Amino acid sequence: MSNWIEKHINTIDAKIENNLLHLRPIEVSNKKPLLLLSGPSAAGKTTIAEFLDNMFPNTYDIIPSYSTRPPRPEEIAKKNYPYKQVSRQEFEQKIKDNTLLEYAEYGGNYYGKDRYQYETTKKIPLMVMEIEGIKNILKIATDSNPMFVFVVTNTRETLEERINKRGDTHRLNNLDSEIENIILANYVALTDNNYPFKVTREIHATLLRSMAPLPRISSLDSFGL
């Protein structure tokens, strides 16, 4: 673990397994599980969500966000891109119609989660969100057992390189304030080279261990075990 990460969690006795840092392990619960992914730009949030969805298609339901931010060129072709672009007028109408589970404004754009899909899904809801959205969900999703995974690279240099490559250089100014939110997370996914498969399986296994009662042996295949 790098000094960049360690200095923000130095008051916590944390262990790391398969690129997943355990800060505050969630308790076993019979409440509805909920997986939340957040972190700085280019950290790998959407990549992890895609791996979870592809590796365990019967387990997770990526709850889409409506956003006024236009998709980046590399995002347009993604099958499970978690944002649906709408105009500012359309978004504000959704607020009035109460069709959003939560919403926040970040970086000059609106982001909000679809209420209907979250409330009706038979799978484990998976949300990729900006940190303000995470804070909102943690307040209102009282019927669930949320597992918040903060996604970030092990070193600042790696993240800066990714952000510059993506063209999101304005996000560099927010890195210090964004990384401070790591203290809110249950787990931290460290996304350096060759991370997706290993950390995805660890996130999946960790979430399943929080579910009670555990799935029956005959149904374990549906959970990817």
Backbone torsions as a table, in degrees:
resi	resn	phi	psi	omega
1	MET	NA	133.8	-176.4
2	SER	-77.9	162.2	176.9
3	ASN	-63.0	-30.4	-179.5
4	TRP	-60.1	-42.8	178.4
5	ILE	-78.1	-44.8	-172.3
6	GLU	-61.3	-36.0	-176.0
7	LYS	-68.0	-18.4	179.0
8	HIS	-92.3	-8.4	-179.3
9	ILE	-128.8	20.5	-172.5
10	ASN	-68.5	-7.4	176.5
11	THR	-96.9	2.8	-176.1
12	ILE	-117.6	135.6	175.1
13	ASP	-83.6	95.9	-172.4
14	ALA	-112.1	146.9	174.4
15	LYS	-119.0	158.4	-178.3
16	ILE	-125.2	134.4	178.2
17	GLU	-137.4	120.7	176.8
18	ASN	50.6	50.8	177.7
19	ASN	70.3	7.5	178.0
20	LEU	-112.0	116.5	-179.5
21	LEU	-88.0	122.7	-178.0
22	HIS	-92.2	107.9	180.0
23	LEU	-95.3	-61.5	-179.9
24	ARG	-131.3	81.7	-178.3
25	PRO	-53.4	133.4	-179.6
26	ILE	-74.3	152.8	-178.1
27	GLU	-81.2	152.4	174.4
28	VAL	-64.0	134.8	-175.1
29	SER	-149.9	153.7	173.3
30	ASN	-96.2	7.9	173.5
31	LYS	-73.6	162.3	179.4
32	LYS	-62.4	123.6	178.5
33	PRO	-69.8	151.2	-180.0
34	LEU	-146.0	124.3	-179.1
35	LEU	-105.8	124.2	-178.4
36	LEU	-117.1	128.6	177.1
37	LEU	-119.3	128.9	175.5
38	SER	-149.4	168.8	-179.5
39	GLY	156.1	178.9	-178.6
40	PRO	-63.9	164.0	175.0
41	SER	-57.9	139.7	175.2
42	ALA	70.8	11.9	-178.8
43	ALA	-75.8	-26.9	179.2
44	GLY	119.8	18.2	-177.9
45	LYS	-59.9	-51.9	-177.0
46	THR	-67.0	-35.0	178.0
47	THR	-61.9	-44.5	178.9
48	ILE	-64.0	-42.2	178.7
49	ALA	-60.3	-42.1	179.0
50	GLU	-64.8	-41.7	178.7
51	PHE	-63.6	-43.2	178.3
52	LEU	-60.8	-44.3	-178.2
53	ASP	-67.1	-38.7	-178.8
54	ASN	-76.5	-37.4	-178.1
55	MET	-78.7	-30.6	-176.9
56	PHE	-132.8	66.0	-172.5
57	PRO	-64.6	-22.0	-179.7
58	ASN	-90.9	-0.2	-173.0
59	THR	-106.5	-42.1	-171.5
60	TYR	-111.6	148.5	174.1
61	ASP	-126.5	109.3	179.3
62	ILE	-72.6	111.2	-178.6
63	ILE	-78.9	117.9	-174.5
64	PRO	-70.7	149.9	171.3
65	SER	-103.5	141.1	166.2
66	TYR	-90.1	138.9	-178.2
67	SER	-146.9	148.2	174.6
68	THR	-88.3	-1.6	178.6
69	ARG	-80.9	128.3	176.5
70	PRO	-65.3	143.6	178.0
71	PRO	-68.3	148.2	174.8
72	ARG	-73.4	158.1	-178.8
73	PRO	-53.9	-39.7	-177.8
74	GLU	-75.2	-13.5	-178.6
75	GLU	-88.6	-23.3	-173.3
76	ILE	-60.2	-38.8	-175.1
77	ALA	-83.5	-6.0	-176.4
78	LYS	-73.0	129.5	-177.5
79	LYS	-63.6	-42.0	-173.9
80	ASN	-110.6	32.2	178.0
81	TYR	-56.8	123.7	-167.6
82	PRO	-81.9	7.1	179.9
83	TYR	-120.1	138.0	173.8
84	LYS	-112.8	118.4	-175.9
85	GLN	-76.2	133.7	173.9
86	VAL	-135.5	162.9	177.1
87	SER	-74.5	163.7	178.4
88	ARG	-62.3	-37.2	178.7
89	GLN	-64.3	-43.2	178.5
90	GLU	-63.7	-40.6	-179.8
91	PHE	-63.6	-45.2	-178.7
92	GLU	-66.0	-27.4	174.7
93	GLN	-69.9	-36.9	176.7
94	LYS	-63.5	-36.6	176.1
95	ILE	-61.2	-46.1	-179.0
96	LYS	-64.7	-35.8	-176.9
97	ASP	-83.3	-4.2	179.1
98	ASN	59.8	36.9	178.1
99	THR	-95.4	4.5	178.9
100	LEU	-107.9	134.8	176.4
101	LEU	-66.5	-41.2	176.1
102	GLU	-158.0	163.5	174.1
103	TYR	-154.4	158.2	178.1
104	ALA	-153.5	159.0	174.8
105	GLU	-109.0	127.0	-176.2
106	TYR	-142.6	128.1	178.3
107	GLY	61.5	28.5	178.4
108	GLY	85.2	3.3	180.0
109	ASN	-126.0	149.8	174.7
110	TYR	-84.5	145.1	171.6
111	TYR	-137.0	136.1	179.0
112	GLY	-155.2	147.4	-177.2
113	LYS	-95.1	141.4	-179.7
114	ASP	-69.4	121.7	-176.9
115	ARG	-71.3	-45.6	-173.6
116	TYR	-61.2	-47.3	-177.4
117	GLN	-65.3	-37.8	177.9
118	TYR	-63.6	-43.4	-174.2
119	GLU	-76.6	-20.8	-174.4
120	THR	-109.3	-12.1	-176.5
121	THR	-63.8	143.8	176.4
122	LYS	-96.5	-1.6	179.9
123	LYS	-102.6	-177.1	176.1
124	ILE	-80.2	118.9	179.0
125	PRO	-64.9	135.8	178.3
126	LEU	-124.3	122.7	-177.4
127	MET	-121.6	128.1	172.6
128	VAL	-103.4	117.9	-168.9
129	MET	-143.1	156.6	166.8
130	GLU	-71.3	160.0	-171.8
131	ILE	-62.6	-33.3	179.2
132	GLU	-65.7	-34.8	176.1
133	GLY	-66.8	-39.5	177.2
134	ILE	-59.0	-46.0	-179.6
135	LYS	-60.1	-39.1	178.5
136	ASN	-65.7	-46.2	-178.3
137	ILE	-62.7	-41.4	-179.7
138	LEU	-62.0	-24.7	178.8
139	LYS	-82.5	-36.2	-169.3
140	ILE	-102.7	-21.4	-176.4
141	ALA	-85.5	60.5	-175.5
142	THR	-74.5	-13.9	179.3
143	ASP	-88.5	3.9	-174.9
144	SER	-122.2	169.0	173.6
145	ASN	-113.4	86.9	-172.5
146	PRO	-74.8	141.0	173.4
147	MET	-118.4	109.6	-176.2
148	PHE	-97.3	117.1	177.2
149	VAL	-109.7	117.7	176.0
150	PHE	-87.3	123.7	-174.9
151	VAL	-103.6	125.9	-177.3
152	VAL	-160.6	155.4	174.8
153	THR	-77.9	158.4	-177.5
154	ASN	-70.3	-28.4	-179.7
155	THR	-124.0	147.4	178.1
156	ARG	-63.9	-36.4	-177.6
157	GLU	-60.6	-41.8	179.5
158	THR	-63.5	-42.9	-179.3
159	LEU	-67.1	-42.1	178.2
160	GLU	-60.4	-39.7	178.9
161	GLU	-63.1	-42.7	179.0
162	ARG	-65.7	-42.9	-179.2
163	ILE	-63.5	-43.3	178.0
164	ASN	-62.8	-40.0	179.6
165	LYS	-65.0	-35.6	179.6
166	ARG	-75.6	-22.9	-178.2
167	GLY	90.6	15.7	179.4
168	ASP	-97.0	44.7	-171.7
169	THR	-60.1	-24.5	178.9
170	HIS	-66.0	-22.3	-179.8
171	ARG	-75.2	-14.3	178.5
172	LEU	-62.7	-31.0	-178.3
173	ASN	-67.7	-20.2	-175.5
174	ASN	-101.1	1.2	-172.7
175	LEU	-58.4	-45.1	-176.9
176	ASP	-63.2	-42.5	179.8
177	SER	-71.6	-33.9	179.6
178	GLU	-68.1	-42.8	-177.2
179	ILE	-66.1	-23.3	178.5
180	GLU	-63.6	-23.5	-179.7
181	ASN	-74.5	-4.7	178.0
182	ILE	-58.1	-27.6	-177.0
183	ILE	-68.4	-17.4	179.9
184	LEU	-82.6	-15.2	-170.1
185	ALA	-82.0	156.3	169.6
186	ASN	-81.6	-36.5	-176.7
187	TYR	-142.5	157.0	176.7
188	VAL	-124.9	122.4	176.4
189	ALA	-93.2	117.6	-179.7
190	LEU	-91.8	117.4	-167.6
191	THR	-112.5	61.8	173.7
192	ASP	-90.9	-165.1	-172.1
193	ASN	-53.5	139.3	174.4
194	ASN	60.1	33.5	-176.2
195	TYR	-86.1	-31.5	-161.1
196	PRO	-57.3	-50.2	-174.0
197	PHE	-63.7	-47.1	-175.4
198	LYS	-65.2	-49.3	-176.1
199	VAL	-72.6	-30.4	178.1
200	THR	-64.0	-45.1	179.1
201	ARG	-65.4	-35.9	179.4
202	GLU	-68.5	-41.1	176.6
203	ILE	-61.1	-45.8	-179.0
204	HIS	-60.8	-48.8	-178.8
205	ALA	-64.0	-39.4	-180.0
206	THR	-64.8	-41.7	179.1
207	LEU	-65.0	-42.8	-179.5
208	LEU	-62.9	-33.4	179.4
209	ARG	-67.5	-16.9	-179.5
210	SER	-87.4	-6.3	-175.4
211	MET	-91.0	134.3	178.4
212	ALA	-137.3	135.8	-3.9
213	PRO	-71.8	155.9	179.9
214	LEU	-64.3	151.1	179.6
215	PRO	-58.0	145.1	176.5
216	ARG	-63.7	151.7	-177.9
217	ILE	-54.7	-38.6	-177.8
218	SER	-66.6	-17.8	-177.0
219	SER	-110.4	8.0	-177.3
220	LEU	-63.2	-31.4	-178.8
221	ASP	-59.2	-34.2	-178.8
222	SER	-69.7	-16.6	177.1
223	PHE	-99.7	8.1	176.7
224	GLY	78.2	22.7	179.4
225	LEU	-107.5	NA	NA
